Amino acid sequence: MSDEIVFYTNPMSRGRIVRWMLEEVGQPYRTVVLDWATNANKSPEYLAVNPMGKVPAVVHGDTVVTECAAICAYLADAFPDAKLAPPHGSKLRGPYYRWLFFGAGPIEQAVAFGAMKIDVPEEQRAMVGFGSMSDVLDTLEGALEGREYLVGDSFTAADLYIAAHLSWGMDFGTIEKRPVYQAYVARLLARPAEKRASEIDDGLIAAAQAQPA
C-alpha cells in the first residue's frame, strides 16, 4: 500500500485550513486542485472520493478523510512526531477534542446562521447547537483570555482550526473583532507553516487569475 498523501482542494475554500495543517505536519503530499469553473468537484472521479462533492479531502494510502476538523485530527494522530495533538493517554486529549470540535460545531454554525441573517429566538436556542453568537464568542474569549494556546502550553491542531476560522471571520466581518482574538490570530498566523501554506494557495489563485479568459 502506498503511503502517499493526496490532498484535494481549491485555494478559495476551507482547504486552506488543511494546507496549513499539512505544512505543519511536514510530510510530502501531492495536491490535486479542483477547478470550480469546470465543476471538477462534481466529476465521477472526485465523487468517488467524497460523494458530497466538497473539498478538502485527503487520501492517505487506503484511508479517505473528509471534513476539515476530522482531517486535522487524523493528520495529528497519523504523524505524532509533529506534536500537533496531546499524546494518547494524556488528560489534555479531552480539552483538545473539545476545542477542535467547538470550531467545527458551534463556531461554524453560528457564523453560518449570522451570514444568512437567521436570528434564532431566545426560546428556540436550545434547538441549535451553538445557542447564540454571543454565547459562542464569550465562551471562546474566556478560554483564550490570558493563554497563548487553547490546550496546555503548546500549539495543537485545535489552535490551527480555531485560528483559521477567527481569521476568516474577522476579515469578512462575520466574527466580531475582539482584542483577545486579534492577538491570538496574529501569533498563530506568524507561524512559518502558515506562511508557507498561504504563499502556496495565494500563488495558485494568482496563477488562475492570470490565465486568459
C-alpha positions as CSV (number, residue, x, y, z in Angstrom):
1,M,0.0,0.0,0.0
2,S,1.3,3.5,-0.9
3,D,1.5,5.9,2.0
4,E,1.3,8.9,-0.3
5,I,-0.8,11.8,0.9
6,V,-3.1,13.2,-1.8
7,F,-4.7,16.5,-1.0
8,Y,-7.8,17.6,-2.9
9,T,-8.5,21.2,-2.6
10,N,-9.3,24.6,-4.1
11,P,-7.3,27.6,-2.8
12,M,-10.6,29.6,-2.3
13,S,-12.0,27.1,0.1
14,R,-11.7,25.6,3.6
15,G,-8.9,23.6,2.0
16,R,-6.6,26.4,3.2
17,I,-7.0,25.1,6.7
18,V,-5.8,21.6,5.7
19,R,-3.0,23.1,3.6
20,W,-1.7,24.8,6.8
21,M,-2.1,21.5,8.7
22,L,-0.1,19.6,6.1
23,E,2.6,22.2,6.2
24,E,2.7,21.8,10.0
25,V,2.9,18.0,9.7
26,G,5.9,18.4,7.4
27,Q,5.4,15.3,5.3
28,P,5.4,15.2,1.5
29,Y,2.0,15.4,-0.1
30,R,0.5,15.7,-3.6
31,T,-2.0,18.4,-4.3
32,V,-5.0,18.0,-6.7
33,V,-6.6,21.3,-7.3
34,L,-10.3,21.1,-8.3
35,D,-11.4,23.9,-10.6
36,W,-14.8,25.3,-9.7
37,A,-15.3,26.6,-13.2
38,T,-15.3,23.1,-14.7
39,N,-17.2,21.6,-11.8
40,A,-14.3,19.2,-11.2
41,N,-15.6,18.7,-7.7
42,K,-18.7,17.0,-9.2
43,S,-16.8,14.7,-11.5
44,P,-17.3,11.0,-11.1
45,E,-13.6,10.6,-10.1
46,Y,-13.9,13.1,-7.3
47,L,-17.3,11.9,-6.2
48,A,-15.7,8.5,-5.6
49,V,-13.5,10.2,-3.0
50,N,-16.2,12.4,-1.5
51,P,-19.8,11.9,-2.6
52,M,-20.6,15.3,-1.2
53,G,-18.5,16.9,-3.9
54,K,-16.9,19.2,-1.3
55,V,-13.3,20.0,-0.6
56,P,-11.0,19.5,1.1
57,A,-10.3,15.8,1.2
58,V,-7.2,13.8,2.0
59,V,-6.4,10.3,0.8
60,H,-3.6,8.7,2.7
61,G,-2.9,5.2,1.3
62,D,-6.2,3.5,1.5
63,T,-7.7,5.9,4.0
64,V,-10.1,8.7,2.9
65,V,-10.8,11.6,5.2
66,T,-13.1,14.5,4.6
67,E,-14.3,17.4,6.8
68,C,-11.6,19.8,8.0
69,A,-11.7,19.1,11.7
70,A,-11.6,15.3,11.0
71,I,-8.7,15.8,8.6
72,C,-6.8,17.8,11.2
73,A,-7.4,15.3,13.9
74,Y,-6.4,12.4,11.6
75,L,-3.1,14.0,10.5
76,A,-2.2,14.9,14.0
77,D,-2.5,11.3,15.1
78,A,-1.0,9.8,11.9
79,F,2.1,11.9,12.4
80,P,2.7,12.2,16.1
81,D,6.3,13.4,15.7
82,A,4.8,16.8,14.6
83,K,3.3,17.1,18.1
84,L,0.1,18.7,16.9
85,A,-2.0,16.8,19.5
86,P,-1.5,15.8,23.1
87,P,-0.3,12.2,23.3
88,H,-2.8,9.3,23.7
89,G,-3.4,8.8,27.4
90,S,-2.9,12.4,28.2
91,K,-5.7,14.2,30.1
92,L,-5.2,17.0,27.7
93,R,-6.9,14.9,25.0
94,G,-10.2,16.0,26.4
95,P,-9.8,19.7,26.1
96,Y,-8.1,19.2,22.7
97,Y,-11.1,17.4,21.3
98,R,-13.4,19.9,23.0
99,W,-11.9,23.0,21.3
100,L,-11.3,21.3,17.9
101,F,-14.9,20.3,17.6
102,F,-16.1,23.6,19.2
103,G,-14.7,25.1,16.0
104,A,-16.4,22.5,13.8
105,G,-19.7,22.8,15.6
106,P,-20.7,26.0,17.4
107,I,-18.4,28.4,15.6
108,E,-19.2,27.2,12.1
109,Q,-22.9,27.0,12.9
110,A,-23.1,30.5,14.5
111,V,-21.2,32.1,11.6
112,A,-23.4,30.4,9.0
113,F,-26.6,31.5,10.7
114,G,-25.2,35.0,11.1
115,A,-24.2,35.2,7.4
116,M,-27.7,34.1,6.4
117,K,-29.1,36.7,8.8
118,I,-31.0,34.0,10.7
119,D,-31.8,35.2,14.2
120,V,-32.7,32.3,16.5
121,P,-35.4,33.4,19.0
122,E,-34.2,33.0,22.6
123,E,-36.9,30.4,23.3
124,Q,-35.6,28.2,20.5
125,R,-31.9,28.5,21.1
126,A,-31.9,25.1,22.8
127,M,-32.7,23.6,19.4
128,V,-29.5,24.7,17.8
129,G,-26.0,23.5,18.7
130,F,-24.5,26.9,19.2
131,G,-27.2,28.7,21.3
132,S,-26.3,32.2,20.2
133,M,-23.4,34.0,18.6
134,S,-22.7,35.8,21.9
135,D,-22.6,32.5,23.8
136,V,-20.0,31.2,21.3
137,L,-17.9,34.3,21.2
138,D,-17.9,34.8,25.0
139,T,-17.1,31.2,25.6
140,L,-14.1,31.2,23.3
141,E,-12.9,34.6,24.6
142,G,-12.9,33.1,28.1
143,A,-10.9,30.1,27.0
144,L,-8.3,32.3,25.4
145,E,-8.0,35.0,28.0
146,G,-4.5,35.0,29.4
147,R,-3.4,32.0,27.4
148,E,-1.1,31.5,24.5
149,Y,-2.7,28.3,23.4
150,L,-6.1,26.6,24.0
151,V,-4.7,23.3,25.3
152,G,-1.8,23.1,27.7
153,D,1.4,25.0,26.8
154,S,1.8,24.1,23.2
155,F,0.3,24.6,19.8
156,T,-2.1,21.9,18.6
157,A,-4.4,21.2,15.6
158,A,-7.2,22.8,17.7
159,D,-5.4,26.1,17.7
160,L,-4.9,25.9,14.0
161,Y,-8.5,25.2,13.3
162,I,-9.9,27.9,15.6
163,A,-7.4,30.5,14.5
164,A,-8.2,29.9,10.8
165,H,-11.9,30.4,11.5
166,L,-11.3,33.5,13.6
167,S,-9.0,35.0,11.0
168,W,-11.5,34.5,8.2
169,G,-14.5,35.6,10.3
170,M,-12.8,38.8,11.4
171,D,-11.6,39.6,7.9
172,F,-15.0,39.1,6.4
173,G,-17.0,40.7,9.2
174,T,-18.8,37.5,10.3
175,I,-17.0,37.4,13.7
176,E,-16.6,40.4,16.0
177,K,-13.1,41.7,16.3
178,R,-12.1,41.3,19.9
179,P,-8.6,42.1,21.2
180,V,-8.1,38.6,22.5
181,Y,-9.0,37.1,19.2
182,Q,-6.8,39.5,17.3
183,A,-3.7,38.9,19.4
184,Y,-4.3,35.1,19.3
185,V,-4.7,35.1,15.5
186,A,-1.7,37.4,14.9
187,R,0.6,35.0,16.9
188,L,-0.6,31.9,15.1
189,L,-0.5,33.4,11.6
190,A,3.1,34.2,12.2
191,R,4.0,30.5,12.2
192,P,6.3,29.5,9.3
193,A,4.0,26.7,8.2
194,E,1.0,29.0,7.9
195,K,3.1,31.5,5.9
196,R,4.2,28.7,3.5
197,A,0.6,27.4,3.2
198,S,-0.7,30.9,2.4
199,E,2.1,31.5,-0.1
200,I,1.2,28.3,-1.9
201,D,-2.5,29.0,-2.1
202,D,-2.2,32.7,-2.9
203,G,0.1,31.7,-5.7
204,L,-2.5,29.3,-7.1
205,I,-5.1,32.0,-7.0
206,A,-2.8,34.5,-8.7
207,A,-1.9,31.9,-11.4
208,A,-5.6,31.2,-12.1
209,Q,-6.4,34.9,-12.4
210,A,-3.6,35.4,-14.8
211,Q,-5.0,32.8,-17.2
212,P,-6.6,34.3,-20.3
213,A,-10.4,34.3,-20.3
